[in-house]
């Protein structure tokens, strides 16, 4: 690309006033913007077995040219080289993002983004790759800083988190799997929710679902037996599984236990979600089936917020539910909270954390509010007052301070698009209370069989070091009508990766 004048002669820095103006209204201050990337290859040692071009490293030159509103022409460029430990194409794409990030920050004075160019859902997967390459803890942190422009805080958090996960991941192998059971019903739909969950139907609707669900579950059980899989963890989620009426919930839980729990199973989780879905019968069923972990998810302890987001229960009932779970002897209790809910501020979060930490749960998961397509909040955004990003970051810091002082440490993390404050979702637990399923589902190093509405089956191909998935329908009518199709897709995927099961002799 030939710029009108040499890059080194173009105006390069702006006055502080001009920088502020560009940051606040960049779309109107730039009349024309052109970005070009040129990739070359240079000889170099490659250690990734998956690279498309062995013995070659990418070199990316990024050139940016723009014309400002006053007619002045501006240009900048940056060149960087990839590493032999990453695939050629992956390195090229990383360098394009990294170059552009540094150039725009340098030109317009943008503040550092805490996550740099780490925009993926699972940033800890990169840390595990670096650890597998033989890098030490400090080397990994430095690599995240230089190669991904992550802040020191985020780089150290995910590095220490991944190191904490390693012993748990080491307990799995090709024959070890987990089971996800999706019960796609809720009593009401929360304001922020875009999950494929349905308001609990009447008896006939529940029966139609249960007929398909039983067929789905028994087919998965047969696969587990045929392949000789060892079920490490079972997770019953949704939706809100406890929204099922007592008899259906008890039947479902007993089916799950009898089909999958064995001497290899170290964890059996049920999402109870909200206190208005619980009952003594369901609690007894959990005890009888050996449930080891229950999620009690208030999201907030502010009564006005509960009403605003569509929760028909009280703050007091959350505490009552927690204590009933403790009295029942459930070994581990998790509580989920959302930072950035409409109308809340720093003091609301502080009050919520005072109440939650006083209960002393074994695990607290902090979620940053994500504005998801399909949620009532997203569709009616003008009707609600959301905290600013800076306020959300302060709220998250306050919540994490309470969590840390309670002796809980981060052990899994994931990110989503459109999150308040550009933050993350992070699970923290006391030592020994880490959720095996949460670690496995995030790091994607274990096969997970999905059963029920909107469930996903993820099968790890250990030979090619890749993941393949099949999905049950999100739409309930489609799931019930085409259940045989989804059963066959799951069977075929397992056969593709594991081969045909060997008949017993």
N, C-alpha and C positions, 0 to 999 in steps of 0.2 A: 504494500500500500504506500502510495506517495502522498504525503501531506503537502498542503499549500506552501509551507515553509518548513525548514528543518525543525525537528522536535526540540532541540536544545535552544532554539531562538524564540520559541513560543512563550507567551506570558505564563508563568508557572504558579505563583502564589497569589492569593487574593488578600485584600485587607480584611481585618476581623469583621468589619461591618458587612462586606460582601459575602464572607463565609456564612455568617448568620442568615443573611438573606437567602442564599442558595439552599441552606439546610431547611429553612422553613417553607420555601416555595420553589423547590428545584424544578418542578414540572413547568413552571412559567418562566424561569430564568434561562433555560436551555432551549434554543430554537432547533438545534440539530445535534444528534448524538450518534456517533459511529464507533463500534467496538469490533476489532478484528483480532483473531488469534492465529498464530502461525506455529505449527508443530514440526520439529525436526527430530531425528533420532541420532544418538551418538553411541558408540560402543561402550559397554559397561557390564559389570557382573550382575546377573539376575539370579535371585534366590527363590522367587515365587514359581512354584510348579505350574501355576495357572496362567502365567503370562503368555500373551499372544505372540510376543516377539522376543524370544530368548536372546540374551546377549546385547539387547538394545535398551537404552533409557530415553524417555521423552524429554525434549527441551521445548518449552513453550514461551513464545514471545507474545505479549498482549499489548496492543496499541489502542488507545482511546483518543478520539478527537471529538471536540464539541464546539459549537458556536453559541456564545452567550447572547442574551437579549440585546446587549449593546452592539452586537455585530463582531465582537472580538473573537479571534480563533484561538483555541487552546488544545494542546496535545500532551500526551504523556505515554510512557511505555515502561514495561518491566519484563524481565526474562528470568526464568527459574528452571531448574533441572529436577527430574524425578528421581526416585530411588529404586534400586534393584529388588527390594522386598515387596513391591506392589506390582500389580498387573500394569502393562504398558498403558492400556486405555484408561484404567482407573487413575493412574498417575497423571495422565494428560488432563483429565477432567478436574482433578484436584488442583492442578497448577493453574488452570484457567480461572477457577474460583478464587484461588489464593492471590493471583496477580491482580485481579479486578478489585478484590477486597482492599488490598494495600494501596492501590492507585487511587481509589475513590476516597479512602480515609485521608491519604496524603493531600489530595487536591482540595477537598471540601471540608476538611477538619472534622469529619464524623467521629464520634466517640467510639471507643473499642466495644465491639459486640462480645459479651461474655463467652459465647460459644464459638466465636470466630466464624469459620466456614463449616463447622460441624452441624449440619442441618438434618441429619438422619435421625430416625426414631431411636436407634440403639447405639449410642456413641461408645459404649463399653466394648462392643464387638471389635472396634479398632484397637482398643487397649489389649484385649486378649491376643490379637494377632501379633502385636508388638512384643508382648511377653513371650509368646511362642517362638518369636525370632531370637530370643535370648537377651533382650534388653532388660536392664534392671529398673527398679522403680523410678529413680531420678532421671534415667535416660528416657523412659517413656514420657514422663512429664515434660521434659525438654522437647521431645519430638512432637508432642501435641501442641506445644507453644509455637514451634517453628513451622511445622508442616500444615497445621490447621488453624493457627492464630488464635487458639483457645486461651482464655485468661488463665493465670496461674491457679486461681481458686477452682475453676471448673476442671482443669487438667489434673489437679491433685485429688479432687473428689472422685472422679471416675477411675483414676488409676488405683487409688486405695480400695475403692469399691470392687474393682475387678480382681484385685489380689485377694480380697475377702471371699469372693465367689469361687476361686480356684478349687479349694477342697471339695466343695459341693458338686462342681462340674465333673470332678475326677471320679465321683461315685457312679457315673453313668457309663454305659457302653452301647454297642450296636443293638443288643437284645433288651436293653432297658428302655421303657417307655412311660409316658404319663397319659392320663385320661382326662379330657375336658368334657363336661356334661353341660349343655346349654338349655336352660329352662327360660323361654323367651317371654315371660309374663311379668307385669308389675301391677300394683294396685292403682297407681296414678302415674302420669308421665311428668317427670321433673322438667322445669323450665329450660335447663341447659342440655338436656339429654337428646342425643341423636342415635343412640343404640337401637338395633333392630329388635325392640321389645314391644309387646302388645299389651293393652289393658286386659286384665284377666277376663276371659269370656265366661259364659254360663256353663252349666254341666255338659251339654252336648258338645260345645266347643272344646272343653277340656278333654272329653272322651276321644274326640277325633285326634287331638294332639297326642294323647297318651297311647293310642293304638299305633300311630306311626313311630312314636318314641320307643315303645317296647321292641318293635321290629328292628329299629336302628341299633338299639343297645345290644340285643341278643346277637345280631350280626357282628358287631364289634367284639363281643365276648368270644365268639367262635374264632375270629381272626387272632385274638390274643392267645387262645389255646393252641390253634393250629401252628403258629409261628414260635410258640414257646416263649413269648415275651414275659419279661419281669416288670410288673407295674410298680413304679416307684412312688408316684403320687396321683391322687384323684382330686379334681377340682370341680365342684358343682357351682356354676355361675349363671349369668343371664344378662338382662332381666334380674328379677328377684326371685330365686327359687322358692323362698318361703311364702311367696304370694299364693302358691298352690293351696287349695283346701287341705285340711289335716290328713284325710285318708289318702289323697293322691300324693301328697308330699311323703308320707310314710312309705307308701308303696314304691315310689321312685327311689327313695334313699336305700330301701332294702334291696331292690334290684341292683343298684349300683354296687353296694357292698358285696352281695353274693357273687356278682359277675367279675369283679376286678380286684378287690382287696385280698391280699395274700401275704405270705411271710416277707416278701420284698417291699411291701408298701410301708413307707415311713411317714406319710402325710395324707390326711383325708380332710379336705376343706369344703365348707359350705358358706356361700354368701347369704347371710340373713338380711343384710342391707338395712332394714328399717324396722323399728319396734312395732309398728301397726300391722306387720305381716307375721309376727311371731305368736306362738301359743305354747301352752304347757305340753300339748300332744307332740308338737314339732320338736320341742326341746328333749322330750323323752325319746323320740325317734333318733335324734342325734346321739344321745347317750348309748342307746341300744346298738346302733350301727358303728360305734367306735369313732365318731368324728373327732379329729384332733385339733381342728382349727376352724374358727368361725369369724367371718367379717361382719362387724357391726358398724355401719357407715352413716353417721349422722350428717356429714358434710359441713355442718356448722352447729354451734350451740346458741345461736341467736334466734329467739322465737319468731321475731318479725321476718327474718330471712327465710326460715322454714316455711312460713306461710306464703311468702313471695315466690318461692321456687316450686310450690305445689306439694309440700309435704304435710300430710294430715296427721301429724303426731306432735307431741310436746318435747321440749328439752328434757323434762323430768323423766319421760318414758325411755329416753336413750340410756340414762343412768340406771333405770330399773332393769332394762334389758341386759345391760352389761353385768350387773350384779347377779342376775338370774343365771347367766352363762357361767359365771365364776362358781356359783353355788352348785351348778350341775357338774362341775369338774372338767369343763372343757379346758384342755391344757394350754391353748394359745388363742388369744383374742386380738384381732386386728381392727383398727378404726381408721376410716378414710375421711379426709377433710379436703375441702376445696377452697383455695385462696383466690380472691378476686370476685366473689359473688356480688350481684347487684346491691348497691346501697351500703356495702360494708367498708370499713376503714381499718386502720391499724389497731385501734382500741378494741374493735369487735373481735379481731383475730386474737389479740392478747387475752381477752376474756374467754374466748372459746378454748384457747390452749390451757388456761388455768384450770378450766373444768375437765378437759380431756386428760391432761397429765395427772390430775388428782385421782383419776380412776386407775391409773397405772396399767394401761394396756401393754401387751407384749410387743406390739408392732403398730406404728402409725405411718400411714401413707399420706403425703401431702401432694395434692393435685393443684396445678395452676389451671384456672378456668380457661377452657378452650371454646372459642366461638365456632361451633360446628354446624355445617349445613344440615338442614332438616330439623334443627332444634327450634323451639318456639322463641327462645332468646334471640337467636340469629335473625329470625324472620320479623321480629318486632323490636329490633335493637333501639329504635328511637324512643321507645316507651320506658327504657331502663337506664339508670345512672350507674355506669361502671367505673371503678377506680382507675386512675391514670397508671401508666406502666411503672413510673417511678414509685408510686404508692404500692403497687402490687409487689415490687421487689422488696420494699421495706416490710410489707406484711409477711412475705415469705421468709425474710431474714428473722423476723420476730418469732415466727412459728418454728423455724429450725433451731433457734436458740433454746426454746422450751424443750424441744425434742432432745437436743444434745444434753441439756442439763438433767434430763430424765434418764440418761444412761443409754439412750438408743443411738445406733450408728447406721448410716446409710449402707444398704446392701443391694439395691437394684434401682434402676432409673430408666425412664424413657421420655421422649419428647414428642410433641404433636405440633401440627400447624396451627397458627392463629391463637397461640397461648398468651395469656395476659403476662405482660412484663418480659416476654421472650424467655420465660423460665422453663421449668421441667416438672415432671412427676417423679417423686422420689420416695421409696419405701425405706423405713428405718426400723430396726428391731434391736432388742437386747440380744446379747450373745446366746446362741443356742435356739433362738426363736425365729431364725430366718425361714422364709417360705421357700421350700425346694421348688415348688411349681413356679413361683414368680421368677426365680433365677433361671429356670430352664426355658420358660416361655420367652423371656427377654433375650437370652443369649443364643437361642436357636441351635443348640448342640445336641438335642434329643428329639426323637420322634414322639409326637403327641397326636393321639387319636381323638377326633372330635365327634361328639354324639349330640343330637338334638338340634333345635332351631338355631340357624345362623352359625352353627359350629364349624370350625376349620380343622382339618386334619393336615398336619405338617410332618412330612417324612424326610429324615436326614439321609442323604446319599453319602455314606462315609468314604466311598471310593473316589467320588468326584468332589467331595467337600462342598456340597451344595444342598439346598433345601427345595423340596417340591411340595405343592399344596393342592388340596381340593376343598371345595366349600359347599356346605349345605345351604339351601335357600334361606334368605332373610325373610322372605314373604311366607307367612304361615300356611296359606292355602297351597302354595307351590310345594313346600316341604312335605305336607301331608299327602298330596296327590302323587308326587314323584319320588317318594321315599326309596323305592327300589332302584331308581337311577342313582341316587346319592350313595346308597349302600354299594352299588357296583363300582362307582368311581373310586371310592375308598379302597375297595378290594383290589382293583386294577392298579392303583398307585403303589400299594404295598407289594404287589407281585412284580411290578416294574423295578422296584428298588431292591427288594429282598429275594426275588425269585419265587417260584411256587413253593408253598409249604410242603415239607417232607412228610409223607404218611407214616403213622406210627407202625412199628414192626411188632 
